[in-house]
Amino acid sequence: TECVSGCVCPEGLFDDGRGGCVEQEDCPCIHNNELYSSGKKIKVDCNTCTCQKGIWKCTEDVCYGTCTIYGSGHYNTFDGKFYDFDGSCEYVATQDFCGDKNSSGSFSIITENVPCGTTGVTCSKAIKMFLGVSSQVMKTLSNRSATPLPAILEVIPEFELLYWNRTVGLYLVIEASNGVMLIWDKKTTVFIKLSPDYKGKVCGLCGNFDDKANNDFTTRSGLLDTNPLNFGNSWKQSPMCPDVTQEIKPCDLKPHRKSWAEKECSIIQSEVFKICHPKVDPLPFYEACVHDACSCDSGGDCECFCSAVAAYAQECVKAEACVFWRTPDIC
């Protein structure tokens, strides 16, 4: 807190960090380098914090976790680890069947990744959602016009595990009664949300949801790896798929697209998103945007760019920094 008695203010009053002297109950609080007056409230994830006498007092609700898969092979895990993986196969995005005693296995979400563009990067083309351990009925939802073509396949179990689907704005939302939610933009972005009951009980490309990002690269065999390629390869569904052995750098393969990509993606680091920069680091999202804009070379390049910017905007919304970035000219 900025509120110090210091030698500037008369006895009993405190320096409020803005050049004034206030009583202790009027001390402001700091969040992301901004001062908030006493009594002001902010949202941090799903909790509300109130400034009281220079100290934040927050509610202690446990929040849903979100994993994002978007564009050409970008992953942001439940615990906020950002990495790229360009495998062409079916992979476990997340499941609660992780080989230990305390997980019974009530759901599994599989992403089918296919090459998009000519540089070798891959996009999520289909999402399969298995609810319950055994499943017979399959329902397919797909969008035929999107480039590259994605689809969602969702699998319903034999026993009664309820689910609902609805459309909210641009997104299709599928919510199951076991605390699993899938949000899809009908293009190349998928958000997977899990209730707090699953903390530390899931595994896959989305990590283990235990609030620690440094152990998210836990392979299928339970070993911790530092290399995203080894980690990603371990979660493939079919041993017939080739392993990914090297990271693809599409801007090196398509240098003529690089300057266009950098110019378009600079919106993420521009004044437009200024209020979000202290809350969410723009750099990994900018780099992912340039990567996608270089690699989307077989149509749909604007869509790839828009998805990349929308992914950063979504993180900004989660951090309570709402940015209106879409214009008639941009996306």
C-alpha positions in Angstrom: 0.0 0.0 0.0 1.1 3.6 -0.7 -0.3 4.8 2.6 2.6 5.8 4.9 2.7 8.2 7.7 6.1 9.5 6.5 7.4 12.9 7.5 5.2 14.7 5.0 1.9 14.6 6.8 0.8 15.8 10.3 0.6 13.2 13.0 -2.3 10.8 12.6 -2.6 11.4 8.9 -1.1 9.3 6.1 0.4 10.2 2.7 -2.1 8.8 0.1 0.4 8.4 -2.7 -1.3 11.2 -4.7 0.3 14.1 -2.8 -2.4 14.4 -0.2 -2.8 13.6 3.5 -5.7 11.4 4.6 -6.9 9.6 7.7 -6.2 5.8 7.8 -9.7 4.7 6.8 -9.4 6.8 3.6 -6.1 5.2 2.5 -6.2 4.0 -1.1 -5.2 0.5 -2.3 -3.0 -0.5 -5.3 -3.9 -3.0 -8.0 -1.8 -3.2 -11.3 -0.1 0.1 -10.4 -3.4 1.9 -10.2 -4.7 3.6 -7.0 -8.2 2.8 -5.8 -10.0 4.9 -3.2 -11.2 3.4 0.0 -14.5 1.5 -0.5 -13.8 0.9 -4.2 -14.4 -2.7 -5.4 -12.7 -4.7 -8.1 -13.2 -8.2 -9.6 -10.3 -10.6 -9.5 -11.3 -13.7 -11.4 -14.6 -14.7 -9.8 -13.9 -12.9 -6.5 -14.7 -9.3 -5.4 -12.1 -7.3 -3.5 -13.0 -4.2 -1.5 -10.4 -1.5 -0.5 -10.5 -1.0 3.3 -7.9 1.2 5.0 -5.4 0.7 2.3 -5.7 -3.1 2.3 -7.7 -5.3 -0.1 -10.3 -7.6 1.6 -11.4 -10.2 -0.9 -14.1 -12.9 -1.0 -12.7 -16.4 -1.1 -14.8 -18.2 -3.7 -13.1 -21.0 -5.6 -13.2 -20.2 -9.3 -13.7 -22.2 -12.5 -10.5 -23.0 -14.4 -10.2 -22.2 -18.1 -7.9 -23.8 -20.7 -7.7 -22.2 -24.2 -6.7 -24.0 -27.4 -6.6 -21.6 -30.4 -5.2 -20.8 -33.8 -2.3 -22.9 -35.0 -1.3 -25.0 -32.0 -1.5 -22.5 -29.1 -2.3 -23.7 -25.6 -2.9 -21.8 -22.4 -3.4 -24.3 -19.6 -5.7 -24.1 -16.6 -2.8 -22.7 -14.5 -1.8 -20.2 -17.2 1.2 -21.9 -18.9 1.4 -20.7 -22.5 3.0 -23.0 -25.1 2.8 -24.1 -28.7 2.5 -27.7 -30.0 2.0 -28.6 -33.6 1.1 -32.3 -33.6 -1.1 -33.9 -36.2 -3.1 -36.5 -34.4 -5.8 -36.9 -31.8 -4.6 -35.7 -28.3 -6.1 -35.7 -24.8 -6.9 -32.1 -24.1 -8.1 -32.9 -20.6 -9.6 -35.8 -18.7 -10.1 -36.8 -15.1 -8.8 -40.4 -15.6 -5.2 -40.0 -14.7 -4.2 -43.4 -13.3 -4.5 -42.5 -9.7 -7.0 -43.7 -7.0 -8.9 -40.5 -6.4 -10.1 -40.0 -10.0 -13.0 -42.2 -11.3 -13.0 -40.9 -14.8 -16.2 -39.1 -15.6 -15.1 -37.2 -18.7 -12.5 -36.9 -21.5 -12.1 -34.1 -24.0 -10.0 -35.1 -27.1 -8.7 -32.6 -29.7 -8.1 -33.7 -33.3 -5.4 -31.6 -34.8 -4.8 -31.4 -38.6 -2.3 -29.4 -40.7 -3.6 -26.0 -41.7 -1.8 -24.0 -44.3 1.4 -25.2 -46.1 4.0 -24.6 -43.4 3.2 -27.7 -41.3 1.4 -26.0 -38.3 -1.7 -27.7 -37.1 -5.1 -26.5 -35.9 -7.8 -28.1 -33.8 -10.3 -29.5 -36.4 -12.6 -31.5 -34.1 -13.3 -31.7 -30.4 -14.7 -34.9 -29.0 -16.3 -34.7 -25.6 -16.9 -38.0 -23.8 -19.2 -37.8 -20.8 -19.2 -40.8 -18.5 -17.1 -43.9 -18.8 -18.9 -45.8 -21.6 -20.7 -44.1 -24.4 -22.9 -45.1 -27.3 -24.7 -42.1 -28.7 -22.8 -39.6 -30.7 -23.9 -36.1 -31.7 -22.0 -34.1 -34.3 -22.0 -30.3 -34.5 -20.0 -28.8 -37.2 -19.6 -25.6 -39.1 -19.1 -26.3 -42.8 -18.1 -22.8 -43.9 -15.2 -22.1 -41.6 -11.6 -22.1 -42.9 -9.8 -24.3 -41.8 -12.8 -26.6 -41.2 -13.4 -27.4 -37.5 -16.1 -29.5 -36.0 -17.2 -30.4 -32.5 -18.2 -34.0 -31.8 -19.8 -34.6 -28.5 -20.5 -37.9 -27.0 -23.3 -38.6 -24.6 -23.1 -41.5 -22.1 -25.5 -44.4 -21.5 -26.3 -43.3 -17.9 -28.0 -40.0 -17.2 -25.4 -37.3 -17.2 -27.3 -34.2 -18.2 -25.9 -31.6 -20.6 -27.2 -28.4 -22.3 -26.1 -26.6 -25.3 -26.9 -23.0 -26.2 -25.5 -20.2 -28.4 -24.2 -17.1 -26.7 -23.1 -14.4 -29.2 -20.4 -15.9 -31.4 -20.0 -18.9 -29.2 -21.6 -22.3 -28.9 -21.6 -23.4 -25.2 -22.0 -27.0 -24.1 -22.4 -27.5 -20.3 -22.6 -30.8 -18.5 -24.0 -31.5 -15.0 -20.6 -32.8 -13.9 -19.0 -29.3 -13.9 -17.4 -29.5 -17.4 -18.1 -26.7 -19.9 -16.9 -26.3 -23.5 -17.1 -23.0 -25.4 -16.4 -23.0 -29.1 -16.3 -20.0 -31.6 -17.3 -22.4 -34.5 -13.8 -21.7 -36.0 -10.5 -22.6 -34.4 -10.8 -21.5 -30.7 -12.0 -23.7 -27.9 -12.3 -22.8 -24.2 -12.6 -25.7 -21.7 -13.9 -24.7 -18.3 -13.8 -27.0 -15.2 -15.4 -26.5 -11.8 -13.0 -26.3 -8.8 -13.9 -29.9 -7.8 -11.4 -31.0 -10.5 -8.4 -29.2 -9.1 -5.4 -31.4 -9.2 -7.4 -34.3 -10.6 -7.1 -33.8 -14.4 -4.3 -34.4 -16.9 -3.6 -33.8 -20.6 -2.5 -30.9 -22.8 -4.4 -28.5 -20.6 -2.2 -29.4 -17.5 -3.3 -30.5 -14.1 -5.2 -27.5 -12.7 -3.5 -27.3 -9.3 -2.7 -23.6 -9.4 1.0 -24.3 -10.2 2.1 -23.7 -13.8 5.6 -25.2 -13.3 4.4 -28.8 -13.2 1.9 -28.6 -16.1 4.2 -30.5 -18.5 3.4 -33.9 -16.8 3.4 -36.6 -19.4 1.0 -39.5 -19.7 3.4 -41.7 -17.7 3.4 -39.2 -14.8 6.9 -37.8 -15.4 7.6 -34.1 -15.5 9.2 -32.8 -18.7 10.4 -29.4 -19.7 10.1 -29.8 -23.4 6.6 -29.1 -24.8 7.2 -31.5 -27.7 7.9 -34.5 -25.5 4.9 -33.5 -23.3 2.5 -33.1 -26.2 3.7 -36.3 -27.9 2.9 -38.3 -24.8 -0.8 -37.4 -24.9 -1.5 -38.6 -28.5 -4.3 -41.1 -28.7 -2.8 -43.3 -31.5 0.7 -44.8 -31.5 0.5 -44.7 -35.3 0.8 -40.9 -35.4 4.3 -39.5 -35.9 6.0 -37.7 -33.0 6.6 -34.0 -33.4 10.4 -33.5 -33.4 10.9 -29.8 -34.1 9.2 -26.5 -33.5 7.8 -25.0 -36.7 8.6 -21.3 -37.4 6.2 -20.3 -40.1 7.6 -16.7 -40.5 11.0 -18.2 -41.3 9.4 -20.4 -44.0 7.2 -17.5 -45.4 9.4 -14.4 -44.9 7.3 -12.4 -47.3 4.3 -12.6 -44.9 6.3 -11.6 -41.8 6.1 -7.8 -42.1 2.4 -7.9 -42.9 1.9 -10.2 -39.9 3.8 -7.9 -37.5 2.0 -4.8 -38.7 -1.5 -6.4 -38.3 -0.7 -8.0 -34.9 0.8 -4.8 -33.5 -2.7 -3.9 -32.4 -2.1 -6.3 -29.4 0.8 -4.1 -28.2 -0.9 -0.8 -29.2 -2.9 1.9 -27.3 -6.1 0.0 -28.1 -5.2 -2.6 -25.4 -3.3 -0.2 -23.1 -5.5 -0.8 -20.1 -4.9 -4.5 -20.3 -1.1 -4.5 -20.7 -0.4 -4.2 -16.9 -2.8 -7.1 -16.2 -2.0 -9.6 -19.0 1.4 -9.7 -20.6 0.7 -9.1 -24.4 4.0 -10.6 -25.6 3.1 -14.3 -25.9 -0.2 -13.4 -27.5 1.6 -11.0 -30.0 4.1 -13.7 -30.9 1.3 -16.3 -31.3 -0.6 -13.8 -33.6 2.5 -13.2 -35.8 3.0 -17.0 -35.9 -0.6 -17.6 -37.1 -0.7 -14.7 -39.6 2.4 -16.1 -41.2 1.2 -19.7 -41.3 -2.4 -19.1 -42.6 -1.5 -19.0 -46.2 -4.3 -21.1 -47.8 -7.2 -18.8 -47.3 -8.7 -17.6 -44.0 -5.7 -15.5 -43.1 -7.9 -12.7 -41.6 -9.7 -15.3 -39.6 -6.5 -16.5 -38.1 -5.4 -13.0 -37.2 -8.9 -12.2 -35.7 -8.8 -15.4 -33.6 -5.4 -14.5 -32.3 -6.4 -11.0 -31.2 -9.7 -12.3 -29.8 -7.7 -14.8 -27.6 -5.8 -11.8 -26.0 -9.1 -9.8 -25.6 -10.6 -12.8 -23.8 -7.8 -12.9 -21.3 -8.2 -9.2 -20.8 -11.9 -9.7 -20.0 -11.0 -12.3 -17.4 -8.6 -9.7 -15.8 -11.5 -7.1 -15.8 -10.0 -5.0 -18.6 -12.7 -4.9 -21.2 -11.4 -3.7 -24.6 -13.6 -2.8 -27.6 -11.2 -3.6 -30.4 -13.4 -4.8 -33.2 -14.2 -2.2 -35.8 -15.7 -2.3 -39.3 -12.2 -2.5 -40.7 -10.8 -4.9 -38.1 -12.5 -8.3 -37.8 
